[in-house]
Amino acid sequence: MPAIVGAVKVISIDSSSIFNIGDVFKMQPYSQSKTFAGGGSFNTGDGIQVYVKNAQTNMMDEDYVDQNITGF
């Protein structure tokens, strides 16, 4: 069934984003990343107090590939 779409305003689209208007069978963004961070790095909110002494983030990864992205 066809889609009827009104006015659309797009402010920005990231480099690995998908923007679609109307009917679609399959949407598949292509993006992969690996993040390393120390203790207390991703805390959000008001009044957070984090006390981390002598923390280390070990980044040794010997398998090189964590998850293959295929299907193109």
C-alpha positions as CSV (number, residue, x, y, z in Angstrom):
1,M,0.0,0.0,0.0
2,P,1.5,3.4,-0.9
3,A,2.4,5.8,1.9
4,I,1.1,9.3,1.9
5,V,3.5,11.7,3.6
6,G,3.0,15.3,4.4
7,A,5.7,18.0,4.8
8,V,9.1,16.8,6.0
9,K,11.9,18.9,7.4
10,V,15.4,17.3,7.7
11,I,17.9,19.3,9.8
12,S,20.8,17.0,9.5
13,I,21.7,13.4,8.7
14,D,24.7,11.6,10.2
15,S,27.3,9.8,8.0
16,S,25.9,6.4,8.8
17,S,22.2,7.3,8.9
18,I,19.3,6.2,6.8
19,F,16.5,8.6,5.7
20,N,13.5,7.1,4.0
21,I,10.1,8.4,3.0
22,G,7.5,5.9,1.6
23,D,7.5,2.2,1.3
24,V,10.6,0.2,1.8
25,F,11.4,-3.5,1.9
26,K,14.7,-3.4,3.8
27,M,16.8,-0.7,5.4
28,Q,20.4,-1.5,6.5
29,P,22.8,1.2,7.8
30,Y,26.5,0.4,7.5
31,S,28.4,1.4,10.6
32,Q,30.8,-0.2,13.0
33,S,32.8,1.2,15.9
34,K,34.7,0.2,19.0
35,T,34.8,2.3,22.1
36,F,37.3,2.2,24.9
37,A,36.7,4.3,28.1
38,G,37.8,4.3,31.7
39,G,35.8,4.0,34.8
40,G,33.0,6.6,35.2
41,S,33.3,7.8,31.6
42,F,29.7,7.4,30.4
43,N,27.8,8.8,33.4
44,T,25.0,11.3,32.8
45,G,22.8,13.3,35.1
46,D,22.9,16.1,37.6
47,G,25.3,16.1,40.6
48,I,27.2,12.9,39.8
49,Q,30.3,12.3,41.8
50,V,32.7,9.6,40.6
51,Y,35.9,8.7,42.6
52,V,38.2,6.4,40.6
53,K,41.7,5.8,41.9
54,N,44.4,4.1,39.8
55,A,42.0,2.9,37.1
56,Q,43.3,1.4,33.8
57,T,41.5,0.6,30.6
58,N,43.1,-2.4,28.9
59,M,42.7,-2.2,25.1
60,M,44.3,-5.5,24.0
61,D,42.1,-7.1,21.3
62,E,43.7,-10.0,19.5
63,D,40.7,-11.2,17.3
64,Y,40.7,-8.0,15.0
65,V,37.1,-8.6,14.0
66,D,34.3,-8.5,16.5
67,Q,31.2,-8.6,14.3
68,N,31.2,-8.7,10.5
69,I,28.8,-6.4,8.7
70,T,27.8,-8.0,5.4
71,G,24.8,-8.1,3.1
72,F,25.6,-5.5,0.5
